[in-house]
Amino acid sequence: MTHAVEIEELTRVYPRKGQPDLTALSALSLSVPQGEVHSLLGPNGAGKTTLCRILSTVLLPSSGSARVLGHDVVRDTAAVKRSIGVVFGGDRGLYNRLTARQNLEFWASLYGLRRAARRQRADELLARVGLSGRADQPVQSYSRGMKQRLHLARGLVADPGVLILDEPTVGMDPLAARDFRALVREQRARGRTILMTTHDMAEAADLSDRVSFVDNGRLTLTESPETVGRLVSERERVEVQEALPAELGARLAEVPGVVSVTGPGERPARVETAGTEATRQVMGLLLAAGITDLAKSRPSLEETYLHLLGSRGMDVGR
């Protein structure tokens, strides 16, 4: 078996009374090789969480198919559940009146671990996510970030082959988020497959072997973070730490291959180009004008994300 997750033409439609049906996923196909960290990026309402819910057998697809480690999510539900660990975050899946240790031991019991093994597994995971000192306190006393760390531990209870993480660092402080990233790398080194949704572009670029952009229930692009960063018309960028004189800005805008120039008076100034030759000419003109405080760079993953999906922000388009 070469793929841990195989999705073919997956569609999910929600009927709505008195309104058009809501299509959360539309004929989406994706394969994730074993041992890969794969991030799903997209705006709110894009369909990322719906996909995770189908893969974790919480939700049935309207059509199409999905398999996890060779098990069909509809026909082989029990086998899929034994193969995955799921982290949805928030308060879902945690028993607030129980302690962290009791939560983990309960979940371990559902996977058939005996009492001694449950205790050992809970202790190991609590130590790994930094909760040993609060292991015997009720979860209702935990901060949001601590609950998220407990979710991560819960997702690893059964030592799953595939780990599904839906916005895993939401609510975490920077130190906890850093520890989480170390945990993901550790799990990848052990050969575990990780499917992760995130809005954190730096996190996706740092952790992922590949990223997929999802918008309006459709898969728009799947590539490595490095490749995605080069796909926006092969654009480059020249930044100047001072405002450009209007005359110089007009001259730069006339250079073949210049896509955009910031307006007069804007600081820092930015010139977007469609390739290396245009960038060379822009830098030559800037240097000739006595401007030396400048830098050249390529689009970040976040800029690519906004270019591909648009700047809809909170508008989910539904």
NUGUTOR-939071 format. One record per atom (N, C-alpha, C, O): x, y, z. Coordinates in steps of 0.05 Angstrom, whole numbers, plus 5000, padded with zeros to 4 digits. Layout:
# NUGUTOR-939071
XYZ...
# end
This chain:
# NUGUTOR-939071
501749765000500050005000501850255000503550285017501350434981503050674979501650924990502951124996498950914991497551155000496051095026494650885029496351275045494951245071492051345068490251235081491651545052488951665048488451685018490151795003486151575009485451584981482551684979480751564989482251914966479652044963478952074933480552174918476651974925475851984897473052104894471052004904472952334880470452464873468652504897466252464895469752574919468152594944466352844944467353064939463852804949461853014949460153004974459352784983459653224986457853245009455953475005456853705003453353415005451253625001449453625025448553415035448853865036447053895058444454015047444354245038442253865049439553975041438854205060439254185084437654415050436754645066433854715059433254765036432254715079429354765075428955055066429855245079427655085043426955345033429355495021429055725013431655365019434055485007435355284988434855044990437155374970438655184954440355004972441355084993440754764963442454574978445354694981446254844963446654625003449354725008451254505001451254285013453054554981455054354973457654424988459054614982458354255008460754305024463154185011465354305013462853964996465053844981463953774953461753684950465553824933464653784905466653624889468653734880466253364887467953184870470853224877472553244858471553224902474353264910475853004910474952804921478152994898479952764897482752834907483753044900483852664923486452714935487652454945486252284956490252414941491652184953493952284970495452464962494252174994496352245012498152005017497151805029500652005009502351775013502851715042502651895059503551475049504251405076506651555085508651595070506551655110508851795121508952095114510852225122506952195100507052475091505552655111503552565123506552895115505053105129503753275107505153405091501053275107499553415085497753615098496053545115497953865090496354085101494154165082494654195058491754215092489554315077489154615084488754675108489354785064489055075069486655175054485955085032485255365066482955475054481455655073481755635097479755835062478156015079476055875095475555635091474856015114472655895129470455805110469655955092469355565115467255465098468155335072466555275055470855295070471855185045471254885042471254785020470754745064470254455064472354285078472154045077474354415090476554265102475554095125476153855127473954205143473054055166471053845158471053625169469353895138467553695127469153455117468353225123471353495103473053285094474153115117474152875116475153255137476253115161474052945175474652725184471653045176469452905189468752655173468052445185468852675147468252435131470452225135469851985138472952315134475152125137475151995165476151765168474152135185474052025212471351875218470851805241469751835198467151685198465051825214463051705221465452085221463352235235461052315216458852355225461752345191459852445171459952265146462052175138457552215135457452045111457652225086456552445085459052135065459152285040456552255025455152055028455852455009453552424991454152244967452452104958456652264957457552084936460552084936461852234951461651914919464551884919465451684940463851554953468151654943469151464962471651574976473051754966472251454999474751525014475651285029474051135040478251235028479451015042481751115060483351285052481950995083484151055102485650795107484450605118488150785100489750535102488350295089488450075100487050355067485750145052482950075061481549915048481950205082479250155093477250365083477850605086475050285072473050465063471650595087470850455106471350865086470251005109467250945114466251005136465850845094463050775097462650475103461250405122464050305088463650015092465349895115464549705127467650015120469449905140469850105163472150155172467650205174467850415194469450335218471150495227469050095229470550015253473550005248475050085265474349905224477149885218478450165215480650205223476850345203477950625200478350745228480350875232476450705246476650825272479050725287480250865303479750465283482150355296484750455284486850435296484550575260486950645245487650945248489851025241485851105259486251395259486251505287485051385306487451735290487151905313486152175304487052275283484252285318482952535309483152745330482752705353483952985321484053215339482453445326483353575307480053485337478353705327478553955343477854175333479553945367479954185383477454275397475254165395477854495412475554605428474954415451476654275461472354415459471554245481470453975472469853805488470153945446468953695436470753465441473153465436469653245453471153005457472552985484473852785489472353205500473653195526471453195548469353325545471953055569470053045592471153235613473053165628469853465616470953675632471053615662472653725676469253435671469253375700471253165708471853115731472353035687474452835692477252965690477553185679479252835702481952935700483052865672481952715658485352985666486652925641487352625640487052495619488352525662489152235662486652065658486751865643484452135671482051975668480951985640480051785630481152215627480352235599481952045582480751905566484552055584486251885567485851595573485851435555485551525599485151235605482451145595482250915587480451315595477851235585478151185555477150975545479351365540479651325511481351075505480850935486483451035522485050795517483450535521483950335508481550545540479950305545478150245521477550015516477250455507475650405483477150265461475950135444479750295462481450155442482449885452484149755440481449805476482149535486484649505502485549285507485949735510488349715526487649625554485649715565489249445565488849355593489649575613490949765605488849535638489149745658491949845660492450085660493949665663496749755666497649895641499150095643496949795618497749925593496450195589497650385579493950225599492550475597493950685614494450915606494750605638496150795656498850875644499451115645500250685634502850755623502650935599504151125596500750875581500351035557499551325565500551515553497751345584496851615592499151775604499552015598500851645620503151785632505051875611506152105612505551705591507451775569506452015554508052195548503952015547502852225530502552485546503052705535501852475571501652715587504352845590504553095589506452685593509152795595509952925568511153135567509152785546509952885520508753155513509953315499506253205522504953455516505153655539503853865538506753595559507253785580505053825600504754045611503453615605501253645624501553465648499653435664503853345652504253165675503553305702502353185720504353555704503853705729500953765735500253825758499253735715496353795718494753545712492353565707496053315711494753065702492252985718490452865708492253055744490052965762488153195770486753175790488153405754486253625758484053605737484553525714481653685744479453675725479953845700481154055702479153745677479653885652478254155651479154335637476054175666474554435666476254665677475554895673478454605691480154815701482354885682483955065687482454755659484654795639484055045622481755115617486155165613485955375593485355255566485555005563484655425547484155315520486655175508486354965495488955295512491355185501491954915514492954735500491454885540491954635553490054415543490754185540487554495539485654305527486454215500486153975493487654395484488554315458490854115459490953935443492554155479494753965482493653695491494753485483491653695507490453445516489053305492489153055489487853465474486753355449488953205433488452985423491253325432493453205417494252935429494652735415494352935456494952685469492852475464493452245459490352555465488152375460488252255432487752015428489052415412489252325385491352105381491251955362493352095400495551905398495151655415496851475416492951645430492551425449492851155436494050975448491651115413491550845400493950805382494050605367495950985383498250955365497350925336498050735323495851125325494551095299496451115276498551235278495750995254497351015230496951285216498751385203494551395219493851655207492851845229491051765244493952075230493152275250491852515235493052635218489352575242487852795230487653025250486552995271488753255242488953485260487353715247488153815226485253805260483654025249484254275266483354295289485754465254486554715268487754645295486754735315489954495295490954385321492254585339492454535363493154815329494555005347492755245355493755435367490255235348488355445356488355465387487855265401488855705398488755735427491355685441491555725465493355585426495955525439497655785440497555945422499155805462501156025463503555945446503755715438505256135440507556075422509255845430510155685413509755815456511455595465510055325461511355135453507455315467505955065463505855005433506054765426505455205416505355155387508055055377508154885360510255155388512855055380513154765388514254605373512354695412512454415421510754235404511454015398508454345396506654185378508154125352507953895342509454325340510854275315513054065318513453905301514354075341516353865347515053585348516153385339512653575360511153325362510453225334510652985329509553395316508853315289511353195275511152995262513553335278516053235265516852955277517652785262516452925302517052675315515252455305516252235299512652515301510852305291511452245262511152015254512152445247512852395219515352215217515452035200517352265235519752095235519151805242520651625234516951765255516051485262514451365240513451135243514051505218512551395195509651445196508151335180508651605215505851665216504951865195506452055189502651815183501552005163499852215178498252145196500152465171498752675184497352855164498552955145494652875167493053055151492153285169490853235189492853535162492453755180491153985166491954055144489054105178487954355168489054585185489454555209489654805172490755025186490355285171490155285146490255505185490255775173492955905177493456125167494855765190497455875196499355805173500255575171499855995156501555945132504355865139505455685127505555995160508255925168508355635178510255485173506255555193506155285203505955085181507354875181504255135161504054955138506654935122507454715115507955155118510455155103512655005118514354875106512655035145514654915162514454615164516454475165511954515166511454245173510854065149511353815150509754165127508454005107510353905086512254045077509953655077511153565052509753675028510953745008507053685030505453805009503153955022502353905045502054155007499754305016497654284994498354284971495054285002492854294983491154534990490454585013490454684970488654914973485754824966485254714945483954874985481154804981479455064982479855225000477655084963475955324963473255244952473055114931471055314966468355244958468054954952466654874933469254784969468954504967470554364945470354124941472254524931473854404909476754424915477654614929478254234905481154244908482254404885481854344862483654624892484654804871487554744863488454804841489154644882491954604877493154424899492454454922494954244891496554084910499454084901500054004879501154184918504054204912505654214938504554234960508254214935510054264958509854554965509354724948510354634990510354914997512255084980511655304973514654964974516555114958515555164929515855384918514254954918513254984891510955184890510755344871509155174909506955354910507955644911506755824898510055694926511155964928512256074902512756314900512655894882513655994856511456004834512056054811508955944842506955904822505356154815503756154796505656364830504056604825505456764803506756964808505056664778506156794754509156834756510357014744510456664772513356684776514156964786516157084778512457084802512857354811515157384830515857204845516457614828518457694848517557964859515758094849519058054879518258294892520758454900522658334910520758714895522858884904521659084924519759224918522759084948521759264969523759484975526159434977522759724978524459954984523460075010520960115014525260135028524460235055523760535056523760655077523260655033522460935032520460965009520160794992519061185010517061244990518461314963520561444963517261224941518361284915517261554905514961604907519061714893518061954880516161884858516461674845514162044853512061984833513261934806512361754792515262094798516462064771517861794769517561654748519261714790520661454789518661224789519061024775516561254804514461044805513261004777512760774769512861224763511661214736513661074717512760914700516261134719518261004702518360704708518660544689518260624733518260344740515860194729516059964720513560324730511060204720511160144690509759974681512860294675513060254647515060034639515159954615516559924658518459704652516859454644515059374659517459334621516159084614516458874635518658814645514258754643514358544664513758644692513458474710513458904695512659004722509658984724508159084708508758844745505958794750504559014765502359094759505959124785504759334801506859494816509059394822506259744822507959924837506260054858504060154851507160064883505560194904505160494897506760614882503060614907502460884901504461084912506061024929504361334901506161544910505861594940503661614951508161614954508061674982507861435001508261465025507261204990506960965007509760865016511660855000509860795041512460695052511960465071510360485089513460235066515460195046514160165018511760095016515660204998514760174970515159884961517059754970513459794944513759524934513259514904511259634894514959374889514659344861514459044855516258894862512158954844511758674837512458634808511658784791514058424803514858364775514058074768513457914785514058024742513257764731515657594724515357384711518057674733520357504727522957644733523057874740525157484729527857574737528757814721529958004732528257824694529158044678527958304686529258504687525258304691523958544700525058634727525458874732525658454745526758514771529458644768530158844781531158544749533758654745533658944735535159114745531758994717531459274707530459464729531359684731528559364745527559534767529759604787529959834795531359404794533459464813535559644801536759814816536059624775537959804762536960094763538560274768534360134758533260404759533360524787533860754791532760354807532760444834535560524843535960734856537560354836540260424843541260674829542660834841540460704804541260944789540061194801541161414799537761164815536461394828537561444856536661614870539561284863540861324890539461174912539961234936537660994906536260844926537660574930537660404912538760534953540360294959539160114980539959874982537360214996536060055017533759905005531459985008534359684991532259524978532859224981535159144988530859064977531158774980529358634960527258744952530258404951528758234932527757984946529257864961525357904940524257654952522157534934521357654914521257294941519057154927516557164944516757204968514257104932511757104948511956894970513056674966510856954993510656755015508356575009506656624991508156355025505856175023503256325029501156275016503356515047500956665054499956845031497656855025501956975018501257134994500056964972498257044958501256724968500256544948497456454954495756444937496956394979494356314989492256534982490156474972492956784988491057004983490657044953488457104944492757004937492557034909490756824896489156884879491156574905489656354894486656354902484956294886486156424927483456404938482056664940479656674946483556884937482357144940482357234969482957074986481757484974481857595001479057615012478157835020477557385013474857395022474557425052472457505062476757365067476657395096474557215108474556975105472657345122470557205136468257125118466356985127468257225093466157165075466456885064468256825049464656705073464856425064463456375038463456145028462256575027461156545000458756364998458256244977457256335020454956155020452456305029450256185030
# end
